[in-house]
Amino acid sequence: MHLAASVGENPETGRGPGVTRDISQAGSYIYLEMDKDLVEGSEVELILELTPEMTLAEPVKIFCQAKVIRIDRSEGRMMGVALEILAYDFRRECA
């Protein structure tokens, strides 16, 4: 399952959008636009978005505290980031 994701110190206003490749309760691997400020070992916020099609109800955002475990930089505009999820909170979007 691929989820829309954003990562950063303040992902609502910070770094560009990304998408998950893998996700579990313990961690996630996501693809993001290249970011020179993201470093291994740093703690970041991760927001995952569940669409109404996935929830069969209202959209839900999962706010996570995460630790950057590995960064795979490529020649292109995208990079892969392995994250350990430290804590999370589900929030429904209000209309």
Sequence and secondary structure as in RCSB ss.txt:
>XXXX:A:sequence
MHLAASVGENPETGRGPGVTRDISQAGSYIYLEMDKDLVEGSEVELILELTPEMTLAEPVKIFCQAKVIRIDRSE
GRMMGVALEILAYDFRRECA
>XXXX:A:secstr
   EEEEESSTTTSS EEEEEEE SSEEEEEEE  TT  TT EEEEEEEE HHHHTSS EEEEEEEEEEEEEE S
SSEEEEEEEEEEEEEEE   
